[in-house]
Amino acid sequence: MNKKLTLNLDANIIDFAHSYSKKANKPISKIIENYFIELKTKSTPDIPKEVAELCGILKEINIPDKKELRRQFHEDHLD
């Protein structure tokens, strides 16, 4: 069952919403509905999507400890 919702937004945001809606070929209400569905189902709401995608990216890479990094720096830059 659909219900009506009234939003008060800045005029520039409304203009952008109309422009985006036309480019996406979707009604503004559907775009907003999909956004709230994504927020509702998100497992980590405090972490932006772009950051969450980076989680675990360095898991397989062996990162040297601080002493090793310092040794490498001194060898590369101070010799």
PDB file with one MODEL, atoms N, CA, C and O in Angstrom:
MODEL        1
ATOM      1  N   MET A   1       0.842  -1.179   0.000  1.00  0.00           N
ATOM      2  CA  MET A   1       0.000   0.000   0.000  1.00  0.00           C
ATOM      3  C   MET A   1       0.885   1.239   0.000  1.00  0.00           C
ATOM      4  O   MET A   1       1.717   1.412   0.891  1.00  0.00           O
ATOM      5  N   ASN A   2       0.713   2.074  -0.966  1.00  0.00           N
ATOM      6  CA  ASN A   2       1.482   3.311  -1.060  1.00  0.00           C
ATOM      7  C   ASN A   2       0.780   4.431  -0.332  1.00  0.00           C
ATOM      8  O   ASN A   2      -0.448   4.512  -0.328  1.00  0.00           O
ATOM      9  N   LYS A   3       1.566   5.300   0.287  1.00  0.00           N
ATOM     10  CA  LYS A   3       1.068   6.495   0.949  1.00  0.00           C
ATOM     11  C   LYS A   3       1.816   7.693   0.398  1.00  0.00           C
ATOM     12  O   LYS A   3       2.901   7.561  -0.167  1.00  0.00           O
ATOM     13  N   LYS A   4       1.228   8.844   0.568  1.00  0.00           N
ATOM     14  CA  LYS A   4       1.837  10.066   0.071  1.00  0.00           C
ATOM     15  C   LYS A   4       2.720  10.675   1.157  1.00  0.00           C
ATOM     16  O   LYS A   4       2.381  10.642   2.340  1.00  0.00           O
ATOM     17  N   LEU A   5       3.873  11.241   0.730  1.00  0.00           N
ATOM     18  CA  LEU A   5       4.818  11.895   1.624  1.00  0.00           C
ATOM     19  C   LEU A   5       5.196  13.234   1.009  1.00  0.00           C
ATOM     20  O   LEU A   5       5.511  13.310  -0.179  1.00  0.00           O
ATOM     21  N   THR A   6       5.164  14.274   1.804  1.00  0.00           N
ATOM     22  CA  THR A   6       5.554  15.597   1.341  1.00  0.00           C
ATOM     23  C   THR A   6       6.925  15.934   1.906  1.00  0.00           C
ATOM     24  O   THR A   6       7.165  15.783   3.104  1.00  0.00           O
ATOM     25  N   LEU A   7       7.824  16.391   1.041  1.00  0.00           N
ATOM     26  CA  LEU A   7       9.166  16.768   1.463  1.00  0.00           C
ATOM     27  C   LEU A   7       9.385  18.249   1.206  1.00  0.00           C
ATOM     28  O   LEU A   7       8.915  18.790   0.205  1.00  0.00           O
ATOM     29  N   ASN A   8      10.094  18.895   2.104  1.00  0.00           N
ATOM     30  CA  ASN A   8      10.516  20.276   1.906  1.00  0.00           C
ATOM     31  C   ASN A   8      12.019  20.258   1.686  1.00  0.00           C
ATOM     32  O   ASN A   8      12.789  19.925   2.587  1.00  0.00           O
ATOM     33  N   LEU A   9      12.427  20.623   0.466  1.00  0.00           N
ATOM     34  CA  LEU A   9      13.838  20.579   0.099  1.00  0.00           C
ATOM     35  C   LEU A   9      14.259  21.904  -0.517  1.00  0.00           C
ATOM     36  O   LEU A   9      13.435  22.679  -1.001  1.00  0.00           O
ATOM     37  N   ASP A  10      15.551  22.139  -0.486  1.00  0.00           N
ATOM     38  CA  ASP A  10      16.136  23.306  -1.122  1.00  0.00           C
ATOM     39  C   ASP A  10      15.811  23.253  -2.625  1.00  0.00           C
ATOM     40  O   ASP A  10      15.773  22.177  -3.222  1.00  0.00           O
ATOM     41  N   ALA A  11      15.580  24.414  -3.216  1.00  0.00           N
ATOM     42  CA  ALA A  11      15.212  24.488  -4.634  1.00  0.00           C
ATOM     43  C   ALA A  11      16.263  23.854  -5.535  1.00  0.00           C
ATOM     44  O   ALA A  11      15.920  23.218  -6.532  1.00  0.00           O
ATOM     45  N   ASN A  12      17.544  24.021  -5.194  1.00  0.00           N
ATOM     46  CA  ASN A  12      18.610  23.425  -6.006  1.00  0.00           C
ATOM     47  C   ASN A  12      18.555  21.900  -5.954  1.00  0.00           C
ATOM     48  O   ASN A  12      18.815  21.236  -6.958  1.00  0.00           O
ATOM     49  N   ILE A  13      18.223  21.347  -4.806  1.00  0.00           N
ATOM     50  CA  ILE A  13      18.102  19.897  -4.668  1.00  0.00           C
ATOM     51  C   ILE A  13      16.917  19.397  -5.484  1.00  0.00           C
ATOM     52  O   ILE A  13      16.997  18.346  -6.120  1.00  0.00           O
ATOM     53  N   ILE A  14      15.841  20.132  -5.467  1.00  0.00           N
ATOM     54  CA  ILE A  14      14.662  19.745  -6.252  1.00  0.00           C
ATOM     55  C   ILE A  14      14.990  19.749  -7.739  1.00  0.00           C
ATOM     56  O   ILE A  14      14.618  18.827  -8.466  1.00  0.00           O
ATOM     57  N   ASP A  15      15.693  20.796  -8.194  1.00  0.00           N
ATOM     58  CA  ASP A  15      16.098  20.850  -9.607  1.00  0.00           C
ATOM     59  C   ASP A  15      16.986  19.663  -9.957  1.00  0.00           C
ATOM     60  O   ASP A  15      16.815  19.034 -11.002  1.00  0.00           O
ATOM     61  N   PHE A  16      17.945  19.360  -9.065  1.00  0.00           N
ATOM     62  CA  PHE A  16      18.823  18.222  -9.294  1.00  0.00           C
ATOM     63  C   PHE A  16      18.016  16.922  -9.338  1.00  0.00           C
ATOM     64  O   PHE A  16      18.258  16.067 -10.189  1.00  0.00           O
ATOM     65  N   ALA A  17      17.057  16.778  -8.417  1.00  0.00           N
ATOM     66  CA  ALA A  17      16.237  15.564  -8.348  1.00  0.00           C
ATOM     67  C   ALA A  17      15.475  15.356  -9.659  1.00  0.00           C
ATOM     68  O   ALA A  17      15.403  14.237 -10.167  1.00  0.00           O
ATOM     69  N   HIS A  18      14.913  16.424 -10.199  1.00  0.00           N
ATOM     70  CA  HIS A  18      14.190  16.314 -11.473  1.00  0.00           C
ATOM     71  C   HIS A  18      15.139  15.931 -12.608  1.00  0.00           C
ATOM     72  O   HIS A  18      14.818  15.082 -13.440  1.00  0.00           O
ATOM     73  N   SER A  19      16.300  16.561 -12.630  1.00  0.00           N
ATOM     74  CA  SER A  19      17.283  16.261 -13.674  1.00  0.00           C
ATOM     75  C   SER A  19      17.764  14.814 -13.567  1.00  0.00           C
ATOM     76  O   SER A  19      17.835  14.103 -14.569  1.00  0.00           O
ATOM     77  N   TYR A  20      18.091  14.386 -12.353  1.00  0.00           N
ATOM     78  CA  TYR A  20      18.562  13.019 -12.131  1.00  0.00           C
ATOM     79  C   TYR A  20      17.480  12.005 -12.488  1.00  0.00           C
ATOM     80  O   TYR A  20      17.761  10.958 -13.073  1.00  0.00           O
ATOM     81  N   SER A  21      16.250  12.328 -12.130  1.00  0.00           N
ATOM     82  CA  SER A  21      15.119  11.457 -12.410  1.00  0.00           C
ATOM     83  C   SER A  21      14.959  11.227 -13.918  1.00  0.00           C
ATOM     84  O   SER A  21      14.709  10.107 -14.365  1.00  0.00           O
ATOM     85  N   LYS A  22      15.106  12.291 -14.679  1.00  0.00           N
ATOM     86  CA  LYS A  22      14.983  12.172 -16.137  1.00  0.00           C
ATOM     87  C   LYS A  22      16.117  11.321 -16.714  1.00  0.00           C
ATOM     88  O   LYS A  22      15.890  10.465 -17.569  1.00  0.00           O
ATOM     89  N   LYS A  23      17.345  11.571 -16.231  1.00  0.00           N
ATOM     90  CA  LYS A  23      18.498  10.817 -16.739  1.00  0.00           C
ATOM     91  C   LYS A  23      18.392   9.333 -16.372  1.00  0.00           C
ATOM     92  O   LYS A  23      18.738   8.463 -17.171  1.00  0.00           O
ATOM     93  N   ALA A  24      17.914   9.058 -15.162  1.00  0.00           N
ATOM     94  CA  ALA A  24      17.806   7.676 -14.690  1.00  0.00           C
ATOM     95  C   ALA A  24      16.544   6.997 -15.209  1.00  0.00           C
ATOM     96  O   ALA A  24      16.390   5.781 -15.091  1.00  0.00           O
ATOM     97  N   ASN A  25      15.638   7.793 -15.784  1.00  0.00           N
ATOM     98  CA  ASN A  25      14.363   7.292 -16.289  1.00  0.00           C
ATOM     99  C   ASN A  25      13.570   6.598 -15.180  1.00  0.00           C
ATOM    100  O   ASN A  25      12.961   5.548 -15.387  1.00  0.00           O
ATOM    101  N   LYS A  26      13.596   7.222 -13.990  1.00  0.00           N
ATOM    102  CA  LYS A  26      12.855   6.708 -12.834  1.00  0.00           C
ATOM    103  C   LYS A  26      12.177   7.874 -12.138  1.00  0.00           C
ATOM    104  O   LYS A  26      12.727   8.974 -12.093  1.00  0.00           O
ATOM    105  N   PRO A  27      10.999   7.647 -11.600  1.00  0.00           N
ATOM    106  CA  PRO A  27      10.354   8.719 -10.844  1.00  0.00           C
ATOM    107  C   PRO A  27      11.126   9.023  -9.550  1.00  0.00           C
ATOM    108  O   PRO A  27      11.743   8.133  -8.965  1.00  0.00           O
ATOM    109  N   ILE A  28      11.085  10.264  -9.121  1.00  0.00           N
ATOM    110  CA  ILE A  28      11.775  10.682  -7.902  1.00  0.00           C
ATOM    111  C   ILE A  28      11.332   9.836  -6.722  1.00  0.00           C
ATOM    112  O   ILE A  28      12.159   9.458  -5.892  1.00  0.00           O
ATOM    113  N   SER A  29      10.067   9.537  -6.632  1.00  0.00           N
ATOM    114  CA  SER A  29       9.576   8.743  -5.500  1.00  0.00           C
ATOM    115  C   SER A  29      10.226   7.358  -5.461  1.00  0.00           C
ATOM    116  O   SER A  29      10.511   6.837  -4.382  1.00  0.00           O
ATOM    117  N   LYS A  30      10.461   6.761  -6.628  1.00  0.00           N
ATOM    118  CA  LYS A  30      11.095   5.437  -6.681  1.00  0.00           C
ATOM    119  C   LYS A  30      12.565   5.530  -6.270  1.00  0.00           C
ATOM    120  O   LYS A  30      13.068   4.643  -5.581  1.00  0.00           O
ATOM    121  N   ILE A  31      13.255   6.589  -6.683  1.00  0.00           N
ATOM    122  CA  ILE A  31      14.655   6.795  -6.310  1.00  0.00           C
ATOM    123  C   ILE A  31      14.774   6.931  -4.799  1.00  0.00           C
ATOM    124  O   ILE A  31      15.647   6.321  -4.182  1.00  0.00           O
ATOM    125  N   ILE A  32      13.902   7.724  -4.211  1.00  0.00           N
ATOM    126  CA  ILE A  32      13.932   7.923  -2.754  1.00  0.00           C
ATOM    127  C   ILE A  32      13.546   6.638  -2.034  1.00  0.00           C
ATOM    128  O   ILE A  32      14.156   6.287  -1.024  1.00  0.00           O
ATOM    129  N   GLU A  33      12.545   5.938  -2.541  1.00  0.00           N
ATOM    130  CA  GLU A  33      12.141   4.672  -1.929  1.00  0.00           C
ATOM    131  C   GLU A  33      13.305   3.672  -1.941  1.00  0.00           C
ATOM    132  O   GLU A  33      13.574   3.018  -0.933  1.00  0.00           O
ATOM    133  N   ASN A  34      13.986   3.560  -3.075  1.00  0.00           N
ATOM    134  CA  ASN A  34      15.129   2.644  -3.169  1.00  0.00           C
ATOM    135  C   ASN A  34      16.248   3.042  -2.213  1.00  0.00           C
ATOM    136  O   ASN A  34      16.914   2.181  -1.636  1.00  0.00           O
ATOM    137  N   TYR A  35      16.453   4.339  -2.046  1.00  0.00           N
ATOM    138  CA  TYR A  35      17.473   4.812  -1.121  1.00  0.00           C
ATOM    139  C   TYR A  35      17.140   4.391   0.307  1.00  0.00           C
ATOM    140  O   TYR A  35      18.012   3.906   1.028  1.00  0.00           O
ATOM    141  N   PHE A  36      15.902   4.569   0.716  1.00  0.00           N
ATOM    142  CA  PHE A  36      15.512   4.180   2.077  1.00  0.00           C
ATOM    143  C   PHE A  36      15.529   2.663   2.261  1.00  0.00           C
ATOM    144  O   PHE A  36      15.840   2.181   3.350  1.00  0.00           O
ATOM    145  N   ILE A  37      15.206   1.918   1.233  1.00  0.00           N
ATOM    146  CA  ILE A  37      15.311   0.457   1.320  1.00  0.00           C
ATOM    147  C   ILE A  37      16.762   0.059   1.532  1.00  0.00           C
ATOM    148  O   ILE A  37      17.057  -0.829   2.331  1.00  0.00           O
ATOM    149  N   GLU A  38      17.668   0.717   0.815  1.00  0.00           N
ATOM    150  CA  GLU A  38      19.094   0.431   0.983  1.00  0.00           C
ATOM    151  C   GLU A  38      19.549   0.771   2.405  1.00  0.00           C
ATOM    152  O   GLU A  38      20.289   0.000   3.017  1.00  0.00           O
ATOM    153  N   LEU A  39      19.119   1.901   2.926  1.00  0.00           N
ATOM    154  CA  LEU A  39      19.477   2.268   4.298  1.00  0.00           C
ATOM    155  C   LEU A  39      18.943   1.258   5.307  1.00  0.00           C
ATOM    156  O   LEU A  39      19.622   0.911   6.274  1.00  0.00           O
ATOM    157  N   LYS A  40      17.735   0.799   5.072  1.00  0.00           N
ATOM    158  CA  LYS A  40      17.093  -0.136   5.999  1.00  0.00           C
ATOM    159  C   LYS A  40      17.792  -1.490   6.020  1.00  0.00           C
ATOM    160  O   LYS A  40      17.891  -2.123   7.071  1.00  0.00           O
ATOM    161  N   THR A  41      18.270  -1.931   4.879  1.00  0.00           N
ATOM    162  CA  THR A  41      18.853  -3.269   4.786  1.00  0.00           C
ATOM    163  C   THR A  41      20.375  -3.277   4.952  1.00  0.00           C
ATOM    164  O   THR A  41      20.994  -4.340   4.995  1.00  0.00           O
ATOM    165  N   LYS A  42      20.961  -2.104   5.044  1.00  0.00           N
ATOM    166  CA  LYS A  42      22.413  -2.008   5.175  1.00  0.00           C
ATOM    167  C   LYS A  42      22.872  -2.600   6.497  1.00  0.00           C
ATOM    168  O   LYS A  42      22.306  -2.301   7.549  1.00  0.00           O
ATOM    169  N   SER A  43      23.910  -3.448   6.441  1.00  0.00           N
ATOM    170  CA  SER A  43      24.395  -4.080   7.670  1.00  0.00           C
ATOM    171  C   SER A  43      25.315  -3.160   8.455  1.00  0.00           C
ATOM    172  O   SER A  43      25.443  -3.321   9.669  1.00  0.00           O
ATOM    173  N   THR A  44      25.960  -2.203   7.803  1.00  0.00           N
ATOM    174  CA  THR A  44      26.849  -1.271   8.485  1.00  0.00           C
ATOM    175  C   THR A  44      26.438   0.159   8.137  1.00  0.00           C
ATOM    176  O   THR A  44      27.046   0.772   7.259  1.00  0.00           O
ATOM    177  N   PRO A  45      25.421   0.699   8.805  1.00  0.00           N
ATOM    178  CA  PRO A  45      24.882   1.999   8.422  1.00  0.00           C
ATOM    179  C   PRO A  45      25.835   3.170   8.643  1.00  0.00           C
ATOM    180  O   PRO A  45      25.666   4.211   8.008  1.00  0.00           O
ATOM    181  N   ASP A  46      26.827   3.038   9.518  1.00  0.00           N
ATOM    182  CA  ASP A  46      27.721   4.150   9.799  1.00  0.00           C
ATOM    183  C   ASP A  46      28.890   4.239   8.831  1.00  0.00           C
ATOM    184  O   ASP A  46      29.615   5.234   8.830  1.00  0.00           O
ATOM    185  N   ILE A  47      29.084   3.222   8.014  1.00  0.00           N
ATOM    186  CA  ILE A  47      30.211   3.191   7.091  1.00  0.00           C
ATOM    187  C   ILE A  47      29.702   3.447   5.672  1.00  0.00           C
ATOM    188  O   ILE A  47      28.826   2.731   5.187  1.00  0.00           O
ATOM    189  N   PRO A  48      30.253   4.470   5.005  1.00  0.00           N
ATOM    190  CA  PRO A  48      29.827   4.714   3.621  1.00  0.00           C
ATOM    191  C   PRO A  48      30.122   3.505   2.736  1.00  0.00           C
ATOM    192  O   PRO A  48      31.069   2.757   2.978  1.00  0.00           O
ATOM    193  N   LYS A  49      29.303   3.331   1.719  1.00  0.00           N
ATOM    194  CA  LYS A  49      29.409   2.186   0.816  1.00  0.00           C
ATOM    195  C   LYS A  49      30.816   2.060   0.220  1.00  0.00           C
ATOM    196  O   LYS A  49      31.363   0.961   0.126  1.00  0.00           O
ATOM    197  N   GLU A  50      31.394   3.203  -0.181  1.00  0.00           N
ATOM    198  CA  GLU A  50      32.720   3.186  -0.801  1.00  0.00           C
ATOM    199  C   GLU A  50      33.783   2.654   0.172  1.00  0.00           C
ATOM    200  O   GLU A  50      34.710   1.955  -0.236  1.00  0.00           O
ATOM    201  N   VAL A  51      33.641   2.988   1.448  1.00  0.00           N
ATOM    202  CA  VAL A  51      34.587   2.523   2.458  1.00  0.00           C
ATOM    203  C   VAL A  51      34.362   1.039   2.742  1.00  0.00           C
ATOM    204  O   VAL A  51      35.322   0.278   2.866  1.00  0.00           O
ATOM    205  N   ALA A  52      33.113   0.631   2.846  1.00  0.00           N
ATOM    206  CA  ALA A  52      32.796  -0.771   3.121  1.00  0.00           C
ATOM    207  C   ALA A  52      33.357  -1.685   2.033  1.00  0.00           C
ATOM    208  O   ALA A  52      33.776  -2.807   2.316  1.00  0.00           O
ATOM    209  N   GLU A  53      33.364  -1.203   0.785  1.00  0.00           N
ATOM    210  CA  GLU A  53      33.893  -2.004  -0.316  1.00  0.00           C
ATOM    211  C   GLU A  53      35.397  -2.233  -0.181  1.00  0.00           C
ATOM    212  O   GLU A  53      35.926  -3.201  -0.728  1.00  0.00           O
ATOM    213  N   LEU A  54      36.084  -1.358   0.537  1.00  0.00           N
ATOM    214  CA  LEU A  54      37.533  -1.494   0.724  1.00  0.00           C
ATOM    215  C   LEU A  54      37.887  -2.461   1.850  1.00  0.00           C
ATOM    216  O   LEU A  54      39.040  -2.872   1.980  1.00  0.00           O
ATOM    217  N   CYS A  55      36.915  -2.817   2.648  1.00  0.00           N
ATOM    218  CA  CYS A  55      37.156  -3.693   3.791  1.00  0.00           C
ATOM    219  C   CYS A  55      37.758  -5.023   3.330  1.00  0.00           C
ATOM    220  O   CYS A  55      37.194  -5.708   2.476  1.00  0.00           O
ATOM    221  N   GLY A  56      38.911  -5.378   3.908  1.00  0.00           N
ATOM    222  CA  GLY A  56      39.565  -6.635   3.596  1.00  0.00           C
ATOM    223  C   GLY A  56      40.436  -6.618   2.353  1.00  0.00           C
ATOM    224  O   GLY A  56      40.992  -7.652   1.982  1.00  0.00           O
ATOM    225  N   ILE A  57      40.568  -5.471   1.700  1.00  0.00           N
ATOM    226  CA  ILE A  57      41.301  -5.407   0.440  1.00  0.00           C
ATOM    227  C   ILE A  57      42.790  -5.737   0.618  1.00  0.00           C
ATOM    228  O   ILE A  57      43.431  -6.230  -0.311  1.00  0.00           O
ATOM    229  N   LEU A  58      43.335  -5.469   1.798  1.00  0.00           N
ATOM    230  CA  LEU A  58      44.751  -5.745   2.050  1.00  0.00           C
ATOM    231  C   LEU A  58      44.971  -7.048   2.813  1.00  0.00           C
ATOM    232  O   LEU A  58      46.075  -7.312   3.289  1.00  0.00           O
ATOM    233  N   LYS A  59      43.956  -7.834   2.926  1.00  0.00           N
ATOM    234  CA  LYS A  59      44.014  -9.063   3.715  1.00  0.00           C
ATOM    235  C   LYS A  59      45.126 -10.009   3.261  1.00  0.00           C
ATOM    236  O   LYS A  59      45.796 -10.619   4.094  1.00  0.00           O
ATOM    237  N   GLU A  60      45.323 -10.132   1.974  1.00  0.00           N
ATOM    238  CA  GLU A  60      46.295 -11.089   1.420  1.00  0.00           C
ATOM    239  C   GLU A  60      47.694 -10.490   1.280  1.00  0.00           C
ATOM    240  O   GLU A  60      48.628 -11.200   0.908  1.00  0.00           O
ATOM    241  N   ILE A  61      47.852  -9.212   1.566  1.00  0.00           N
ATOM    242  CA  ILE A  61      49.144  -8.547   1.391  1.00  0.00           C
ATOM    243  C   ILE A  61      49.897  -8.534   2.716  1.00  0.00           C
ATOM    244  O   ILE A  61      49.344  -8.171   3.754  1.00  0.00           O
ATOM    245  N   ASN A  62      51.148  -8.928   2.666  1.00  0.00           N
ATOM    246  CA  ASN A  62      51.987  -8.927   3.863  1.00  0.00           C
ATOM    247  C   ASN A  62      52.563  -7.519   4.047  1.00  0.00           C
ATOM    248  O   ASN A  62      53.433  -7.101   3.284  1.00  0.00           O
ATOM    249  N   ILE A  63      52.085  -6.799   5.044  1.00  0.00           N
ATOM    250  CA  ILE A  63      52.533  -5.446   5.309  1.00  0.00           C
ATOM    251  C   ILE A  63      53.637  -5.510   6.362  1.00  0.00           C
ATOM    252  O   ILE A  63      53.422  -6.047   7.449  1.00  0.00           O
ATOM    253  N   PRO A  64      54.830  -4.963   6.050  1.00  0.00           N
ATOM    254  CA  PRO A  64      55.923  -5.021   7.017  1.00  0.00           C
ATOM    255  C   PRO A  64      55.634  -4.195   8.267  1.00  0.00           C
ATOM    256  O   PRO A  64      54.845  -3.250   8.232  1.00  0.00           O
ATOM    257  N   ASP A  65      56.281  -4.563   9.369  1.00  0.00           N
ATOM    258  CA  ASP A  65      56.083  -3.801  10.604  1.00  0.00           C
ATOM    259  C   ASP A  65      56.847  -2.480  10.523  1.00  0.00           C
ATOM    260  O   ASP A  65      57.571  -2.236   9.558  1.00  0.00           O
ATOM    261  N   LYS A  66      56.686  -1.630  11.538  1.00  0.00           N
ATOM    262  CA  LYS A  66      57.243  -0.291  11.535  1.00  0.00           C
ATOM    263  C   LYS A  66      58.774  -0.295  11.426  1.00  0.00           C
ATOM    264  O   LYS A  66      59.344   0.521  10.701  1.00  0.00           O
ATOM    265  N   LYS A  67      59.433  -1.200  12.134  1.00  0.00           N
ATOM    266  CA  LYS A  67      60.898  -1.260  12.089  1.00  0.00           C
ATOM    267  C   LYS A  67      61.385  -1.596  10.680  1.00  0.00           C
ATOM    268  O   LYS A  67      62.355  -1.015  10.193  1.00  0.00           O
ATOM    269  N   GLU A  68      60.704  -2.538  10.037  1.00  0.00           N
ATOM    270  CA  GLU A  68      61.082  -2.916   8.671  1.00  0.00           C
ATOM    271  C   GLU A  68      60.856  -1.766   7.706  1.00  0.00           C
ATOM    272  O   GLU A  68      61.678  -1.538   6.819  1.00  0.00           O
ATOM    273  N   LEU A  69      59.763  -1.043   7.858  1.00  0.00           N
ATOM    274  CA  LEU A  69      59.491   0.107   6.992  1.00  0.00           C
ATOM    275  C   LEU A  69      60.556   1.181   7.170  1.00  0.00           C
ATOM    276  O   LEU A  69      61.013   1.769   6.190  1.00  0.00           O
ATOM    277  N   ARG A  70      60.957   1.442   8.416  1.00  0.00           N
ATOM    278  CA  ARG A  70      62.012   2.428   8.671  1.00  0.00           C
ATOM    279  C   ARG A  70      63.329   1.988   8.038  1.00  0.00           C
ATOM    280  O   ARG A  70      64.024   2.801   7.427  1.00  0.00           O
ATOM    281  N   ARG A  71      63.679   0.706   8.179  1.00  0.00           N
ATOM    282  CA  ARG A  71      64.912   0.185   7.601  1.00  0.00           C
ATOM    283  C   ARG A  71      64.901   0.369   6.083  1.00  0.00           C
ATOM    284  O   ARG A  71      65.890   0.807   5.494  1.00  0.00           O
ATOM    285  N   GLN A  72      63.770   0.029   5.458  1.00  0.00           N
ATOM    286  CA  GLN A  72      63.662   0.177   4.005  1.00  0.00           C
ATOM    287  C   GLN A  72      63.777   1.646   3.591  1.00  0.00           C
ATOM    288  O   GLN A  72      64.429   1.965   2.598  1.00  0.00           O
ATOM    289  N   PHE A  73      63.141   2.536   4.355  1.00  0.00           N
ATOM    290  CA  PHE A  73      63.208   3.960   4.042  1.00  0.00           C
ATOM    291  C   PHE A  73      64.636   4.453   4.104  1.00  0.00           C
ATOM    292  O   PHE A  73      65.095   5.152   3.201  1.00  0.00           O
ATOM    293  N   HIS A  74      65.348   4.092   5.173  1.00  0.00           N
ATOM    294  CA  HIS A  74      66.729   4.557   5.324  1.00  0.00           C
ATOM    295  C   HIS A  74      67.625   3.994   4.234  1.00  0.00           C
ATOM    296  O   HIS A  74      68.513   4.694   3.748  1.00  0.00           O
ATOM    297  N   GLU A  75      67.414   2.762   3.845  1.00  0.00           N
ATOM    298  CA  GLU A  75      68.203   2.191   2.762  1.00  0.00           C
ATOM    299  C   GLU A  75      67.948   2.896   1.443  1.00  0.00           C
ATOM    300  O   GLU A  75      68.879   3.133   0.674  1.00  0.00           O
ATOM    301  N   ASP A  76      66.689   3.233   1.174  1.00  0.00           N
ATOM    302  CA  ASP A  76      66.321   3.847  -0.094  1.00  0.00           C
ATOM    303  C   ASP A  76      66.689   5.328  -0.174  1.00  0.00           C
ATOM    304  O   ASP A  76      67.016   5.823  -1.252  1.00  0.00           O
ATOM    305  N   HIS A  77      66.639   6.042   0.958  1.00  0.00           N
ATOM    306  CA  HIS A  77      66.744   7.500   0.908  1.00  0.00           C
ATOM    307  C   HIS A  77      67.988   8.071   1.583  1.00  0.00           C
ATOM    308  O   HIS A  77      68.315   9.237   1.362  1.00  0.00           O
ATOM    309  N   LEU A  78      68.670   7.310   2.373  1.00  0.00           N
ATOM    310  CA  LEU A  78      69.791   7.883   3.114  1.00  0.00           C
ATOM    311  C   LEU A  78      71.144   7.295   2.731  1.00  0.00           C
ATOM    312  O   LEU A  78      72.163   7.655   3.322  1.00  0.00           O
ATOM    313  N   ASP A  79      71.167   6.419   1.773  1.00  0.00           N
ATOM    314  CA  ASP A  79      72.459   5.864   1.330  1.00  0.00           C
ATOM    315  C   ASP A  79      73.063   6.666   0.228  1.00  0.00           C
ATOM    316  O   ASP A  79      74.145   6.334  -0.256  1.00  0.00           O
TER     317      ASP A  79
ENDMDL
END
